[in-house]
Structure formats: C-alpha cells, structure tokens
Amino acid sequence: MESKPLLTIGAEQLSWGQSFKYLQASGKLQSFVTEIVSQYVIEKELQSREDINVDPAVIQQAIIDFRLQRKLEDQQKFQEWLKQNRINYNALESQIVNSFRLKELRDSITSEKIEEYFNERKADLDYAILSRIVVQDKELADAVHRKIVKDGGKFEDLAKEHSITKDKNFNGIMGAVSLASLPENLRNAVNSANPGDILGPFKTDKFWSIFRLEQLQGASLDNPEIRKKLDSELFEHWVAEKLQNQKITLHVNE
C-alpha cells in the first residue's frame, strides 16, 4: 500500500522519506523526533492518570477569556479567526483542555521536588550587576585602580577614558551576570563584597579588568521567572528519564 505524501508544494507531492531527508540535512531531524517522542510520553502518562481531570466550567471560562483577550466577542469575528488560523472550535477547546491537563501533570511531578532542586541550582541562579574597566596591561590596571581607590577618581570617567570594551559608553556597566559564569577568584570576591566595592585588578583572558559591584542579587523561588525555569527543567528531566529505557526506531518508507 502506497503511503500518503506529507506535503504538496505547488504541484509536487513530498513524501515522508524525502521530508525526513530534508530535516536531516538541516540538522533538525533529531529535535523533530525528540519532540514527537516527548509528546508521546506525556500523552501516555496523561492517559494513565485518573486523578487528572479538568472542570468543564474552567474550560468554558478559559475560552471566554481567550476570546476577550483577542477581542473576539463577536461570533462572526470569532468564526473568521478560526478560519484564518485553520482550526475549528472543537480543536481549540481540545488545545485548552490539554494545556490544563499538562499543567496539572507538571505540578504533580515537580511540586514536591522544586525546593530541593532550587537549593541544588541556587549557585547557578544567583547573579551580580557589575561595572568594569578593561585595559591591556597590568601596569595600567594598577594605575587606574590607584586613581579610584586612593585619589578618589570617578569610576565612570576612568571607564570612558581607558576601557577597551563597548560598555565603556555606558559608564562601564556590563549588566547582570550569573555568578556561576564568573572565574572562581572573581566569584569569591563578589560573594564577599558590598555594593560599591572595587574589585581587582583581575587577569581576564589576555586583558586586565577592574570591577565595581553594583548589586548582588540572590535567587529566590518567589521569583516567578525562576520558578517557571526550574519547573520546566524538572519536567524535562522527568521526560528524559521516561525515555531512557525506550527503544526508538525511525521508519522511513519512500
């Protein structure tokens, strides 16, 4: 039996096999397969979980909110939107139901683990806001350091005068930097410093840098972005564990 084509481009039909070859040539076949298998694992888990149910009233309210946010209260406009997006009402409702079920599944998997995981990852999540002056040799770095610490020189002015990096145009401010990304000696200095302290000079690659700590910000689970990030990581780990012992074979028939 001849398989159906995956796509028709103009008058030419594109087979599944040829489509996979294009994905492979672009380096995207692995991510394509991984996404399919991940969704398979999630769907199988949802099918086995009798405790995950969504109240129909919640779904209806979500659909109402969806339409209000997009100004689709008018039924005709709503139907036009569905047509433009090549989706019908039942498919839209199914997507919303699945999003709620997926959230419940994620919460059931991550809620008891997230605090412990946060403690494990905290060092990678803490960050500092730093300013810097980067120069080409240690002699100049020491001279600039003396001007700031002993002579009361203004860090911002010296950054504009001497620094070789583009952030000198912003008074040397390099912005928020993860502590985990800093060299150990600089990280240790930042951890024991107070805002406004001058740190260095430190050898960074082939240059020398003087830093000023602007702010040290410890990560917190109260931060919605951090919680969302860790929640996603935990869920991805769970999917990966489910896949570890699964044999996956890609069948391509021309």
Secondary structure as GFF3:
##gff-version 3
##sequence-region A 1 254
A	DSSP	beta_strand	7	9	.	.	.	ID=ss1
A	DSSP	beta_strand	12	14	.	.	.	ID=ss2
A	DSSP	alpha_helix	16	26	.	.	.	ID=ss3
A	DSSP	alpha_helix	29	48	.	.	.	ID=ss4
A	DSSP	alpha_helix	56	69	.	.	.	ID=ss5
A	DSSP	alpha_helix	75	84	.	.	.	ID=ss6
A	DSSP	alpha_helix	89	110	.	.	.	ID=ss7
A	DSSP	alpha_helix	114	125	.	.	.	ID=ss8
A	DSSP	beta_strand	127	135	.	.	.	ID=ss9
A	DSSP	alpha_helix	138	149	.	.	.	ID=ss10
A	DSSP	alpha_helix	155	162	.	.	.	ID=ss11
A	DSSP	three_ten_helix	166	170	.	.	.	ID=ss12
A	DSSP	beta_strand	173	178	.	.	.	ID=ss13
A	DSSP	three_ten_helix	179	181	.	.	.	ID=ss14
A	DSSP	alpha_helix	184	191	.	.	.	ID=ss15
A	DSSP	beta_strand	198	204	.	.	.	ID=ss16
A	DSSP	beta_strand	207	217	.	.	.	ID=ss17
A	DSSP	alpha_helix	224	243	.	.	.	ID=ss18
###
